[in-house]
Amino acid sequence: MQKEKGIKVVVFRPITVFPYPYDALNQLADNTKLFLTVEMNAGQMLEDVKLAINGKAPVEFIGRMGGIIPTPEEILHKIEEIYVGETA
């Protein structure tokens, strides 16, 4: 759906978080305008993502607690919200 709207999105899903994939994220940040961290918690990985990309791009966050999975619609809404803010 975001593709039809001209929004390019890439998913980075680490298989393991120990050791944390700092180098892989840092390399990805060289060609990425913005990161959106999607978590089923209060943002425990947010700081690690920020450390990994070392200020190369802004980092946004969407999270749900209590075992509630963020829906694709919620994620898309956040992506659209960010995209509109960038193009305004």
Backbone as numpy.savetxt, mean C-alpha at the origin, in Angstrom:
# Nx Ny Nz CAx CAy CAz Cx Cy Cz
-11.08 -2.96 -12.22 -11.89 -1.76 -12.22 -11.03 -0.50 -12.22
-9.95 -0.50 -11.43 -9.09 0.69 -11.42 -8.40 0.85 -12.76
-8.20 -0.25 -13.49 -7.55 -0.19 -14.80 -8.41 0.60 -15.79
-9.73 0.41 -15.73 -10.62 1.15 -16.62 -10.60 2.64 -16.32
-10.24 2.99 -15.11 -10.19 4.40 -14.71 -8.81 5.01 -14.92
-7.88 4.23 -15.47 -6.55 4.73 -15.75 -5.63 4.77 -14.55
-5.95 4.01 -13.52 -5.14 3.97 -12.31 -4.33 2.69 -12.32
-3.02 2.80 -12.35 -2.15 1.63 -12.36 -1.85 1.21 -10.92
-2.15 -0.05 -10.61 -1.96 -0.58 -9.26 -1.15 -1.86 -9.34
-0.19 -1.99 -8.46 0.63 -3.20 -8.35 0.50 -3.72 -6.93
0.35 -5.02 -6.77 0.24 -5.63 -5.45 1.58 -6.25 -5.08
2.09 -5.88 -3.92 3.29 -6.49 -3.35 2.85 -7.26 -2.13
2.89 -8.57 -2.22 2.45 -9.41 -1.11 3.61 -10.29 -0.67
4.27 -9.93 0.43 5.41 -10.74 0.88 4.94 -12.12 1.35
5.71 -13.12 1.02 5.43 -14.49 1.45 5.76 -14.64 2.94
6.78 -13.96 3.36 7.18 -13.99 4.76 7.56 -12.58 5.20
7.43 -12.29 6.48 7.84 -10.98 6.97 9.07 -11.08 7.88
9.64 -12.27 7.94 10.91 -12.44 8.65 11.80 -13.36 7.84
12.88 -12.87 7.31 13.30 -11.47 7.41 12.41 -10.59 6.52
12.23 -9.36 6.96 11.36 -8.44 6.23 11.99 -8.10 4.88
11.20 -8.01 3.81 11.75 -7.76 2.46 12.09 -6.29 2.20
12.95 -5.74 3.05 13.32 -4.33 2.93 13.91 -4.00 1.55
14.83 -4.82 1.08 15.48 -4.55 -0.21 14.50 -4.58 -1.37
13.62 -5.56 -1.38 12.65 -5.68 -2.48 11.72 -4.46 -2.51
11.25 -4.03 -1.37 10.39 -2.85 -1.31 11.15 -1.59 -1.69
12.39 -1.49 -1.26 13.20 -0.32 -1.59 13.41 -0.22 -3.10
13.64 -1.34 -3.76 13.80 -1.34 -5.22 12.49 -0.98 -5.90
11.38 -1.49 -5.39 10.07 -1.17 -5.95 9.78 0.32 -5.82
10.25 0.92 -4.76 10.00 2.34 -4.51 10.66 3.25 -5.54
11.67 2.74 -6.24 12.34 3.56 -7.25 11.38 3.95 -8.38
10.35 3.13 -8.63 9.42 3.39 -9.73 7.97 3.47 -9.26
7.75 3.82 -8.00 6.41 3.85 -7.44 6.11 5.24 -6.89
4.94 5.75 -7.21 4.57 7.10 -6.76 4.04 7.11 -5.33
3.39 6.01 -4.92 2.75 5.99 -3.63 2.52 4.54 -3.20
2.58 4.30 -1.90 2.31 2.97 -1.35 1.05 3.04 -0.51
0.23 2.00 -0.62 -0.94 1.84 0.23 -0.77 0.52 0.98
-0.64 0.61 2.28 -0.49 -0.58 3.11 -1.88 -1.01 3.56
-2.25 -2.24 3.20 -3.55 -2.80 3.56 -3.31 -3.90 4.58
-3.89 -3.72 5.78 -3.63 -4.66 6.87 -4.89 -5.02 7.62
-4.85 -6.18 8.25 -5.93 -6.61 9.13 -5.50 -6.36 10.58
-5.08 -5.13 10.85 -4.66 -4.74 12.19 -4.57 -3.22 12.24
-3.92 -2.70 13.25 -3.85 -1.26 13.45 -2.65 -0.61 12.76
-1.98 -1.32 11.88 -0.88 -0.73 11.13 0.50 -1.15 11.59
0.63 -2.37 12.07 1.92 -2.83 12.56 3.00 -2.87 11.47
2.60 -3.06 10.21 3.60 -3.13 9.14 3.88 -1.75 8.54
3.10 -0.78 8.89 3.23 0.55 8.31 4.63 1.13 8.50
5.14 1.04 9.70 6.48 1.58 9.97 7.56 0.82 9.19
7.40 -0.49 9.05 8.37 -1.27 8.28 8.37 -0.87 6.81
7.19 -0.62 6.25 7.10 -0.18 4.86 7.78 1.18 4.71
7.52 2.08 5.64 8.16 3.40 5.58 9.67 3.29 5.68
10.15 2.44 6.56 11.60 2.24 6.69 12.18 1.65 5.41
11.47 0.69 4.81 11.97 0.02 3.62 12.09 0.96 2.43
11.11 1.84 2.25 11.16 2.70 1.07 11.98 3.97 1.30
12.34 4.23 2.54 13.30 5.28 2.87 12.92 6.65 2.29
11.64 7.02 2.40 11.22 8.35 1.97 11.09 8.55 0.48
11.20 7.49 -0.32 11.12 7.64 -1.78 9.72 7.93 -2.27
8.71 7.59 -1.46 7.31 7.80 -1.84 6.47 7.91 -0.58
5.33 8.58 -0.66 4.45 8.62 0.50 3.81 7.25 0.75
3.38 7.02 1.98 2.74 5.75 2.36 1.40 6.06 3.00
0.35 5.47 2.46 -1.00 5.58 3.01 -1.34 4.26 3.68
-2.42 4.25 4.46 -2.78 3.06 5.22 -4.29 2.84 5.22
-4.68 1.58 5.10 -6.07 1.18 5.32 -6.01 -0.11 6.13
-6.73 -0.14 7.22 -6.69 -1.32 8.07 -8.02 -1.57 8.75
-8.25 -2.82 9.06 -9.44 -3.23 9.79 -8.98 -4.15 10.90
-9.59 -4.02 12.05 -9.21 -4.87 13.17 -10.32 -5.87 13.47
-10.03 -6.79 14.37 -11.02 -7.77 14.79 -11.25 -8.88 13.80
-10.26 -9.15 12.95 -10.39 -10.23 11.98 -11.26 -9.88 10.78
-11.59 -8.60 10.65 -12.43 -8.17 9.52 -11.52 -7.82 8.35
-11.72 -8.51 7.25 -10.90 -8.31 6.06 -11.38 -7.08 5.31
-10.45 -6.16 4.96 -10.86 -5.02 4.13 -11.39 -5.55 2.79
-12.52 -5.05 2.37 -13.12 -5.53 1.13 -12.42 -4.90 -0.08
-12.50 -5.58 -1.23 -11.94 -4.98 -2.44 -12.55 -3.60 -2.74
-13.82 -3.44 -2.42 -14.48 -2.15 -2.65 -13.88 -1.05 -1.77
-13.61 -1.38 -0.50 -12.99 -0.41 0.41 -11.59 -0.02 -0.07
-10.85 -1.01 -0.52 -9.49 -0.76 -1.01 -9.55 0.11 -2.26
-10.45 -0.24 -3.19 -10.59 0.55 -4.41 -11.02 1.98 -4.09
-11.93 2.14 -3.14 -12.36 3.48 -2.74 -11.18 4.30 -2.23
-10.33 3.69 -1.41 -9.15 4.38 -0.88 -8.19 4.74 -2.01
-8.00 3.81 -2.95 -7.12 4.08 -4.10 -7.67 5.26 -4.90
-8.97 5.25 -5.16 -9.58 6.35 -5.91 -9.47 7.67 -5.16
-9.66 7.63 -3.85 -9.55 8.82 -3.01 -8.14 9.40 -3.11
-7.15 8.54 -3.05 -5.76 8.99 -3.16 -5.48 9.54 -4.54
-5.96 8.83 -5.57 -5.71 9.22 -6.97 -6.32 10.58 -7.27
-7.55 10.80 -6.83 -8.21 12.08 -7.05 -7.44 13.18 -6.33
-6.95 12.92 -5.12 -6.16 13.90 -4.39 -4.87 14.27 -5.10
-4.26 13.29 -5.77 -3.01 13.55 -6.51 -3.25 14.37 -7.76
-4.38 14.13 -8.43 -4.63 14.80 -9.70 -5.33 16.14 -9.55
-5.77 16.45 -8.35 -6.49 17.73 -8.13 -5.54 18.89 -8.09
